[in-house]
């Protein structure tokens, strides 16, 4: 996943833009747990601030836990942070929006608005999916990594991990780890409160950067982003229906050597963790340079027997950190670590090396194949398929995936904040001439 360099602290926009904050739905506080109405589907004409119906069934529980770390933090400072996560996870578990802005010193400030909007955006995306993406249970862990009290606002950086059970696959534990949060706190007469909060995860970064890159009113930008995403989800639903109807025929291609999906999956499960970030030092780490996602899936394919390729115009190799485009077994090619570059290699390579298909139905994938996520034609994230979920009629319902940046294990493909999706079917490899 492409993200800002973590080594560079986000610019804190002290000048808040006066925004007319929406009247958010019937705001009542709901108890932690599951939402009921899986039929609530947003349309492309909806605003992300529109009210959502209350659920009609009982809700079950979840938990926020502060993990042990080397950092010492006052429990009073943790209170608004804990309130933030409790509110956020209640809303995501039920897919019913709650008021995040009230936790901020300035509820009408731009940063409070972005936090609310990013959450509401993801809620509506998940509501629009055919799968029931409410959570029947969740466990969230927070690890404080740094506390800086030497500036006007107290800066608290922490890593989030969570394991959730989505309603449509209640027996599957879907985990995420390595999600960086930066909170800025100030002390008020009523205790500590949040002045700003930033999150290194897809939907938050996408919305924040879209607003920063536009001269339009932030609410207009957010609504356009949602409208475009819902249109893509509708088109993908039609593509899934086409696949399940049997109307799709996959291309037949012969290869010299098969892809070892079992070995690729074993590697994919080895180099992720539900709590801590795991990286194989033999291949470096690119989390600070746009994301480690494609580096991770390249390693999985290599473990599955796909050989590195230093030949010809299209190369896929990692022998070291430095970029090298020569036909030598040295350095790395952009296709090893880059999302778009890997797609180009997979689609254009002939002769020696990888054999893949890129024009197949998105829902015709298998374990070990690669999915890529994008937004508005910009492809941002690569993941590997770990399982194919079918419904009671045996029809394709969803994929489970693993990824780096954010690290995910057995996570539903449909639960992502990116809406655009494309498939790279990994067939094997050829000896060449």
Secondary structure, 3 states (H helix, E strand, C coil): CCCCCCCCCCCCCCCCCCCCCCCCCCCCCCCCCCCCCCCCCCCCCCCCCCCCCCCCCCCCCEEEEECCCCCCCCHHHHHHHHHHHHHHHHHHHHCCCCCCHHHECCCCCHHHHHHHHHHHHHHHHHHHCCCCCCEEEEEEEEEEEEEECCCCCEEEEEEEEEEEEEHHHCCCCEEEEEEEEEEEEEEECCEEEEEEEEECCHHHHHHHHHHHCCCCCHHHHHHHHHHHHHHHHHHHHHHHHHHHCCCCCCCCCCCCEECCHHHHHHHHHHCCCCCCCCCCHHHCCCHHHCCCHHHHHHHHHHHCCCCCECCCCCCECECCCCECCCCCCCCECHHHHCHHHHHHHHHHCCCCEEEEECCCCHHHCCCCCEEEEEECCEEEEEEEEEEEEECCCCCEEEEEEEECCCEEEEEEHHHCCCCEEEEEEEEEEECCC
